[in-house]
Amino acid sequence: MDSLALIEAFGDFKDEKSISKIDLMAIIEDSLKTLLRKRFDSDDHFDVIVNPDKGDFQIFLNKTIVEDGMSEDDDLEIELQEAKKIDPTFEVGEDYTVEIPIAELGRRNILTLKQILATKLQEHNNGLLYAQFHDRIGEIVVGEVHHIRKQHAILLDDEDNEFILPKENQIPSDFFKKGESIRAIVDSVDFKGSKPQIIVSRTSPKFLEKLLELEIPEIQDGTIILKKVVRIPGEKAKIAVDAYDDRIDPVGACVGVKGSRIHGVVRELKNENIDVIQWSKNPEIMVKRALGNVTVNKIDINEEQSYAMVYTPVEEISKVIGKQGQNIKLASWLSGFEIDVYRETSDDDDVELDEFSDEISEWIIKEFKKVGLNTARSVLDKDTEALVNLVDLEEEQIDEVKQVLKEELEA
């Protein structure tokens, strides 16, 4: 096999992977030097010349001319008598350069060279892939579901690049089918062995940011600024927006008429509830807005400790805290303040039993409501013995309910 035939053997690979001629020649040169080091322990005595214009290469061995009978390595040295047969002017100590046809390396070495070339071409391609997607971290990619496994899904894009979508990076209500197109954000790119592994995510706040940029032109062109995005994937999200121009309503522009602009994002996120608020530099205003549409009587801010105490009527507590504490948690993340709630109560305060659905089973609440006991105080005002005769509950169950109601009203 001559040098030209060896290069042509990799022509299809070059075209398929879009490797330039220059890059391919550099890989060939490096591969040849690797082979020479394997064969001769060093490539110091060799010159490798790759000609990208002609599409070939040459290997030259530089031998040192030594006194007759003094050669210790016939591969690297030539005796003076032999050298003078080639050129009578040669002297001891000079270099004699000879071209080595690749066929003289032997069949085994040629096969080794092909393996080295294939490995280095793959390394080159892996390096390009890593650089390409490392520069795209934080961008949305689209992939088709190729495999669904217990711990992750494997996606392929139009160029057959493989994306890994781990279970923890999937929205809890995500359900994929093979062949389905999925949008996600490039979360990280790392080498696993010699191959780059591209991890994508649908739970990152950055994914929500990029979806908003796609759906809302004012965010994309910078008219509206996304100040901060926080989310509990698949459940609830809060975003704070601002505008350079005071005449623009950033919240209205993001939501659109009857939520038209944000509906597409909500659907992509499996009906994740998204609250949009206007950013404020004033911590008190920011905390109030972050909590949403709730009644707040007073807010004490400790900026040094990033702490906020919110005073609110007892009937507003469930709204402030939200389902499974989601509202107050997201408000804390969005505002940057750890938020606590102080329940402002009076003897006349009362709370509907339905507000205790997180702590008391729904069927138990219904038992009380059947006999007209709809509020916490209406239950607490009756003694346990009377309640046993009114509702189909055990005395122990009634006492447990009363304890929950009492703790809530006295807190």
C-alpha positions as CSV (number, residue, x, y, z in Angstrom):
1,M,0.0,0.0,0.0
2,D,1.6,3.3,-1.0
3,S,1.1,6.6,0.9
4,L,-1.5,8.0,-1.5
5,A,-3.6,4.8,-1.2
6,L,-3.4,5.1,2.6
7,I,-4.7,8.7,2.5
8,E,-7.5,7.7,0.2
9,A,-8.6,5.0,2.6
10,F,-9.6,7.7,5.0
11,G,-11.3,9.9,2.4
12,D,-14.8,8.9,3.2
13,F,-14.2,9.6,6.9
14,K,-12.9,13.0,6.1
15,D,-15.9,13.9,3.9
16,E,-18.4,12.5,6.4
17,K,-17.0,14.3,9.4
18,S,-16.1,17.5,7.6
19,I,-12.4,17.3,8.5
20,S,-10.4,19.8,6.4
21,K,-7.5,18.6,4.3
22,I,-5.1,20.5,6.5
23,D,-6.4,18.9,9.7
24,L,-6.3,15.5,8.1
25,M,-2.7,16.0,7.0
26,A,-1.7,17.1,10.5
27,I,-3.4,14.0,11.9
28,I,-1.5,11.8,9.4
29,E,1.8,13.4,10.3
30,D,1.2,12.9,14.0
31,S,0.1,9.3,13.4
32,L,3.3,8.6,11.4
33,K,5.5,10.0,14.2
34,T,3.6,7.9,16.7
35,L,4.4,4.8,14.6
36,L,8.0,5.7,14.2
37,R,8.3,6.1,18.0
38,K,6.8,2.6,18.4
39,R,9.2,1.2,15.7
40,F,12.4,3.0,16.5
41,D,11.8,4.2,20.1
42,S,12.2,7.8,18.9
43,D,11.2,10.0,16.0
44,D,14.2,12.3,16.5
45,H,16.0,11.0,13.4
46,F,13.0,11.3,11.1
47,D,11.4,14.0,9.1
48,V,7.8,13.6,8.0
49,I,6.6,15.8,5.2
50,V,3.0,16.0,4.4
51,N,1.9,17.7,1.2
52,P,-1.8,18.8,1.4
53,D,-1.7,20.1,-2.2
54,K,-0.6,16.8,-3.7
55,G,-2.4,14.7,-1.1
56,D,0.7,12.6,-0.2
57,F,3.5,12.3,2.4
58,Q,7.1,11.3,2.6
59,I,9.2,9.8,5.4
60,F,12.9,10.7,5.6
61,L,15.5,9.0,7.8
62,N,18.5,11.0,8.8
63,K,21.5,8.7,9.4
64,T,24.8,9.7,11.0
65,I,28.0,8.8,9.0
66,V,30.4,6.9,11.3
67,E,33.9,5.3,10.9
68,D,34.0,1.9,9.2
69,G,33.3,-0.8,11.7
70,M,31.9,1.6,14.3
71,S,28.1,1.4,13.5
72,E,26.1,0.4,16.6
73,D,22.7,0.8,15.0
74,D,22.3,0.2,11.3
75,D,18.8,1.9,11.3
76,L,20.3,5.2,12.6
77,E,24.0,5.1,11.4
78,I,25.8,4.4,8.1
79,E,29.5,3.6,7.8
80,L,31.7,5.9,5.8
81,Q,32.6,3.2,3.1
82,E,28.9,2.7,2.4
83,A,28.2,6.5,2.4
84,K,30.9,7.2,-0.1
85,K,29.3,4.8,-2.6
86,I,26.4,7.1,-2.6
87,D,28.4,10.4,-2.6
88,P,32.2,10.4,-2.5
89,T,32.3,13.8,-0.7
90,F,30.6,12.4,2.5
91,E,32.7,12.7,5.7
92,V,32.4,11.2,9.1
93,G,29.9,13.1,11.3
94,E,27.7,14.3,8.5
95,D,24.1,13.3,8.0
96,Y,22.9,11.1,5.2
97,T,19.2,11.4,4.4
98,V,17.2,8.6,2.8
99,E,13.6,8.4,2.0
100,I,11.7,5.4,3.4
101,P,8.9,4.1,1.3
102,I,5.9,3.3,3.5
103,A,5.8,-0.2,2.1
104,E,9.2,-0.9,3.7
105,L,7.7,-0.4,7.2
106,G,6.0,-3.8,6.7
107,R,2.4,-5.0,6.6
108,R,2.0,-5.2,10.4
109,N,3.3,-1.6,10.8
110,I,1.0,-0.4,8.1
111,L,-2.0,-2.0,9.8
112,T,-0.8,-0.4,13.1
113,L,-0.6,3.0,11.3
114,K,-4.2,2.6,10.0
115,Q,-5.4,1.9,13.6
116,I,-3.5,4.9,14.9
117,L,-5.0,7.1,12.2
118,A,-8.5,5.9,13.0
119,T,-8.0,6.6,16.7
120,K,-6.6,10.1,16.1
121,L,-9.3,10.9,13.6
122,Q,-11.9,9.9,16.2
123,E,-10.1,12.0,18.9
124,H,-10.1,14.9,16.5
125,N,-13.8,14.5,15.9
126,N,-14.5,14.1,19.7
127,G,-12.6,17.3,20.3
128,L,-14.6,19.2,17.7
129,L,-17.9,17.8,19.2
130,Y,-16.8,18.8,22.7
131,A,-15.9,22.4,21.7
132,Q,-19.1,22.7,19.7
133,F,-21.4,21.9,22.5
134,H,-19.3,23.3,25.3
135,D,-19.9,26.7,23.6
136,R,-23.6,26.0,23.6
137,I,-24.1,25.3,27.3
138,G,-27.2,27.2,28.3
139,E,-28.8,27.0,24.8
140,I,-31.8,25.0,23.8
141,V,-31.3,21.9,21.6
142,V,-33.9,19.6,20.0
143,G,-33.5,15.9,19.9
144,E,-35.6,12.9,19.0
145,V,-36.1,10.2,21.6
146,H,-33.9,7.3,20.6
147,H,-33.9,5.1,23.8
148,I,-35.8,5.3,27.1
149,R,-34.0,3.8,30.0
150,K,-34.7,3.7,33.8
151,Q,-32.2,6.4,34.7
152,H,-32.1,8.5,31.6
153,A,-33.4,9.1,28.1
154,I,-31.1,9.2,25.0
155,L,-31.9,11.8,22.4
156,L,-30.4,12.2,18.9
157,D,-30.3,15.5,16.9
158,D,-30.4,15.8,13.1
159,E,-26.6,15.2,12.9
160,D,-26.9,12.1,15.1
161,N,-25.2,13.8,18.1
162,E,-26.3,12.0,21.3
163,F,-27.8,13.9,24.3
164,I,-28.3,12.3,27.7
165,L,-31.4,13.5,29.6
166,P,-31.1,12.1,33.2
167,K,-34.2,11.3,35.2
168,E,-33.4,14.0,37.7
169,N,-33.3,16.5,34.8
170,Q,-36.7,15.5,33.6
171,I,-39.9,17.3,34.7
172,P,-41.8,14.8,37.0
173,S,-44.7,14.6,34.6
174,D,-42.6,14.1,31.5
175,F,-43.6,11.0,29.6
176,F,-41.6,10.4,26.4
177,K,-42.3,8.1,23.4
178,K,-39.7,6.8,21.1
179,G,-39.4,9.1,18.1
180,E,-40.8,12.1,19.9
181,S,-39.0,15.5,19.5
182,I,-37.9,16.9,22.8
183,R,-36.6,20.4,23.7
184,A,-34.0,20.7,26.5
185,I,-31.1,22.9,27.4
186,V,-27.4,21.9,27.2
187,D,-26.5,21.6,30.9
188,S,-23.0,20.3,30.8
189,V,-20.4,18.7,28.5
190,D,-17.7,16.4,29.9
191,F,-15.5,13.6,28.6
192,K,-16.6,10.1,29.6
193,G,-13.5,8.2,28.7
194,S,-12.4,9.6,25.3
195,K,-15.9,10.5,24.2
196,P,-17.7,13.7,25.1
197,Q,-21.0,13.2,27.0
198,I,-23.6,15.9,26.5
199,I,-26.0,16.3,29.4
200,V,-29.2,18.2,28.8
201,S,-31.9,19.4,31.2
202,R,-35.6,20.3,31.3
203,T,-35.6,21.3,35.0
204,S,-33.0,24.1,34.9
205,P,-34.2,27.7,35.5
206,K,-32.2,28.5,32.4
207,F,-34.5,26.3,30.3
208,L,-37.4,28.5,31.3
209,E,-35.4,31.6,30.5
210,K,-34.6,30.4,27.0
211,L,-38.2,29.3,26.4
212,L,-39.4,32.8,27.4
213,E,-36.8,34.4,25.0
214,L,-38.2,32.3,22.1
215,E,-41.8,33.1,22.9
216,I,-41.5,36.8,23.8
217,P,-39.7,39.0,21.3
218,E,-39.2,41.9,23.8
219,I,-37.0,39.6,25.9
220,Q,-35.0,38.5,22.9
221,D,-34.3,42.1,21.7
222,G,-33.5,43.3,25.2
223,T,-36.5,45.6,25.6
224,I,-37.6,43.6,28.6
225,I,-35.0,42.2,31.1
226,L,-35.3,38.9,32.8
227,K,-33.9,39.7,36.2
228,K,-34.4,36.3,37.9
229,V,-36.1,33.0,37.3
230,V,-36.8,30.4,40.0
231,R,-38.9,27.2,39.7
232,I,-40.0,23.9,41.2
233,P,-40.1,21.9,38.0
234,G,-43.5,20.8,36.8
235,E,-45.2,22.6,39.8
236,K,-44.6,26.4,40.0
237,A,-42.2,29.1,38.8
238,K,-41.8,32.8,39.5
239,I,-40.0,35.2,37.2
240,A,-39.0,38.8,37.9
241,V,-38.9,41.2,34.9
242,D,-38.1,44.8,34.3
243,A,-38.0,47.2,31.4
244,Y,-35.6,50.1,30.4
245,D,-38.5,52.1,29.2
246,D,-41.0,53.1,31.9
247,R,-43.8,53.3,29.4
248,I,-43.5,49.5,28.8
249,D,-45.4,47.1,31.1
250,P,-43.0,44.2,31.3
251,V,-45.5,41.9,33.1
252,G,-48.3,42.5,30.6
253,A,-45.9,42.1,27.7
254,C,-44.7,38.7,29.0
255,V,-48.2,37.3,29.9
256,G,-50.0,38.7,26.8
257,V,-53.8,39.0,26.3
258,K,-55.4,36.3,28.4
259,G,-52.0,34.7,28.9
260,S,-51.6,34.1,25.2
261,R,-47.8,34.7,25.2
262,I,-46.9,32.5,28.1
263,H,-49.3,29.6,27.3
264,G,-46.8,28.0,25.0
265,V,-44.2,28.0,27.8
266,V,-46.6,26.6,30.3
267,R,-47.5,23.7,27.9
268,E,-43.8,22.9,27.3
269,L,-43.3,22.7,31.0
270,K,-46.2,20.3,31.5
271,N,-48.6,23.0,32.9
272,E,-46.1,24.5,35.3
273,N,-47.8,27.5,37.0
274,I,-45.8,30.6,36.2
275,D,-46.1,33.9,38.1
276,V,-44.6,37.0,36.5
277,I,-43.8,40.0,38.7
278,Q,-42.1,43.3,38.1
279,W,-38.7,43.6,39.6
280,S,-38.0,46.2,42.3
281,K,-34.8,47.5,44.0
282,N,-36.9,48.1,47.1
283,P,-36.6,44.9,49.3
284,E,-40.0,45.4,50.9
285,I,-41.8,45.8,47.6
286,M,-39.9,42.9,46.1
287,V,-40.8,40.6,48.9
288,K,-44.5,41.6,48.7
289,R,-44.6,41.1,44.9
290,A,-42.7,37.8,45.2
291,L,-45.4,36.4,47.5
292,G,-48.1,37.2,44.9
293,N,-51.7,38.2,45.4
294,V,-51.9,38.0,49.2
295,T,-52.8,40.4,52.0
296,V,-49.7,41.6,53.8
297,N,-50.1,44.1,56.7
298,K,-46.4,44.7,57.3
299,I,-42.9,43.5,56.4
300,D,-39.8,43.8,58.5
301,I,-36.6,43.6,56.5
302,N,-33.2,42.7,57.8
303,E,-30.9,43.3,54.8
304,E,-27.7,42.3,56.7
305,Q,-29.1,38.8,57.3
306,S,-31.2,38.7,54.2
307,Y,-34.3,38.0,56.3
308,A,-37.9,39.2,56.0
309,M,-40.7,38.8,58.5
310,V,-44.1,39.1,56.9
311,Y,-47.2,40.0,59.0
312,T,-50.4,38.7,57.5
313,P,-54.0,37.8,58.7
314,V,-54.5,34.2,59.7
315,E,-56.9,33.5,56.8
316,E,-54.1,34.5,54.4
317,I,-51.5,32.0,55.8
318,S,-52.3,29.2,53.4
319,K,-52.0,31.5,50.4
320,V,-48.7,32.9,51.6
321,I,-47.2,29.4,52.3
322,G,-48.8,27.8,49.3
323,K,-49.2,24.1,48.4
324,Q,-46.4,22.1,50.1
325,G,-44.7,25.4,51.0
326,Q,-44.0,26.2,47.3
327,N,-45.1,29.8,47.3
328,I,-43.0,31.0,50.2
329,K,-40.1,28.9,49.1
330,L,-40.1,30.4,45.6
331,A,-40.7,33.9,46.9
332,S,-37.6,33.5,49.1
333,W,-35.5,32.4,46.2
334,L,-36.8,35.2,43.9
335,S,-36.4,38.0,46.4
336,G,-33.1,36.7,47.9
337,F,-34.6,37.0,51.5
338,E,-35.4,34.1,53.8
339,I,-39.1,34.8,54.5
340,D,-41.0,33.9,57.7
341,V,-44.7,34.6,58.4
342,Y,-46.2,36.0,61.5
343,R,-49.9,35.2,62.0
344,E,-51.8,38.2,63.2
345,T,-54.8,36.8,65.1
346,S,-57.7,38.0,67.2
347,D,-60.5,36.2,69.1
348,D,-62.8,36.8,66.2
349,D,-60.4,35.3,63.7
350,D,-61.5,32.0,62.2
351,V,-60.3,29.7,59.4
352,E,-62.3,27.6,57.0
353,L,-61.7,23.8,57.5
354,D,-60.9,23.5,53.8
355,E,-57.7,25.5,54.5
356,F,-56.4,22.6,56.6
357,S,-56.5,20.1,53.7
358,D,-52.7,19.6,53.8
359,E,-52.9,18.4,57.4
360,I,-56.4,16.9,57.8
361,S,-57.7,14.2,55.5
362,E,-60.4,15.5,53.1
363,W,-63.0,12.8,54.2
364,I,-62.6,13.9,57.8
365,I,-63.3,17.6,56.9
366,K,-66.4,16.4,55.0
367,E,-67.7,14.6,58.1
368,F,-67.6,17.9,60.0
369,K,-69.1,19.9,57.2
370,K,-72.1,17.4,57.0
371,V,-73.2,18.7,60.3
372,G,-72.6,22.4,59.6
373,L,-69.1,22.7,61.2
374,N,-67.3,24.5,58.5
375,T,-64.7,26.5,60.4
376,A,-61.9,25.8,62.9
377,R,-63.6,27.6,65.8
378,S,-67.0,25.9,65.2
379,V,-65.2,22.6,65.9
380,L,-63.2,23.8,68.8
381,D,-66.2,25.4,70.5
382,K,-67.8,21.9,70.9
383,D,-66.5,19.4,73.4
384,T,-65.2,16.1,72.1
385,E,-68.1,14.1,73.6
386,A,-70.6,16.2,71.7
387,L,-68.7,15.8,68.5
388,V,-68.5,12.0,68.9
389,N,-72.3,12.0,68.8
390,L,-72.5,14.3,65.8
391,V,-69.9,12.9,63.4
392,D,-68.8,9.4,62.4
393,L,-65.3,9.7,63.9
394,E,-63.5,8.1,66.8
395,E,-62.7,10.2,69.9
396,E,-59.0,9.9,69.1
397,Q,-59.5,11.2,65.6
398,I,-61.4,14.2,66.9
399,D,-58.8,15.0,69.5
400,E,-56.1,15.0,66.8
401,V,-58.1,17.3,64.6
402,K,-58.7,19.7,67.5
403,Q,-55.0,19.8,68.2
404,V,-54.2,20.7,64.6
405,L,-56.8,23.5,64.6
406,K,-55.7,24.8,68.0
407,E,-52.1,25.0,67.1
408,E,-53.0,26.9,63.9
409,L,-55.2,29.5,65.6
410,E,-52.8,30.0,68.5
411,A,-49.6,30.1,66.5
